[in-house]
Amino acid sequence: MARSIKTAVSLPAGLYDQAEALAGRMRVSRSRLFAMALEDLLRRHENRGLLERINAVYAAAPDRSERRLLEGMRRQQRRLLEAED
């Protein structure tokens, strides 16, 4: 079983009321609801960081060796397509 740590969190009353109502509708404890919400936030934050890193890689223009490789791949692809005809 995963280790649990108790913590105190201050929330605006309205947010607490909404969380309490949602936990009731979902039939989970308030603690479980907060854990689920935090897990979701952490996952989205991690995914956003990954997307930013991927976008940074693709934003860079290909260098000379990458352009040569791409051109060679295009030539090979054309040859394969022409051989199919």
Secondary structure, 3 states (H helix, E strand, C coil): CCCCCCCCCCCCHHHHHHHHHHHHHHCCCHHHHHHHHHHHHHHHHHHHHHHHHHHHHHHCCCCHHHHHHHHHHHHHHHHHHHHHC
